[in-house]
Amino acid sequence: MSGRTQARACPERTCVGCRERAAKNELLRIVVIEGTCVPDRRGTLPGRGAYVHPALVCLDLAVRRRAFPRAFRLQGPLDTAELRGNLEEAETVAEQATP
């Protein structure tokens, strides 16, 4: 036996909001397009990405800590209104889906 296991390692990323490590598929990738933070659910948009849990709590922490400009290596604040609306919509759909 070579000591290798059949299970493959799952890539991990750090949430810029709560700073907890999680599997890449549990986090939402964010990219910047023309000064606006945009969710990249498929993970195919070009450019530097930052990861955050798909919850408003982590988004609020990231905005309060000014983590997005630091993660994207940009100056000044970034517009997160579209991202916030997207996460609010996803949370309301999830709440309605659970009985």
Stockholm file with secondary structure:
# STOCKHOLM 1.0

chainA/1-99         MSGRTQARACPERTCVGCRERAAKNELLRIVVIEGTCVPDRRGTLPGRGAYVHPALVCLDLAVRRRAFPRAFRLQGPLDTAELRGNLEEAETVAEQATP
#=GR chainA/1-99 SS CCSCCSSCCCCEEEBTTTCCEEEGGGSEEEEEETTEEEEESSSCSSSCCEEECSSHHHHHHHHHTTHHHHHHTCSSCCBCHHHHHHHHHHHHHHHHHCC
#=GC SS_cons        CCSCCSSCCCCEEEBTTTCCEEEGGGSEEEEEETTEEEEESSSCSSSCCEEECSSHHHHHHHHHTTHHHHHHTCSSCCBCHHHHHHHHHHHHHHHHHCC
//
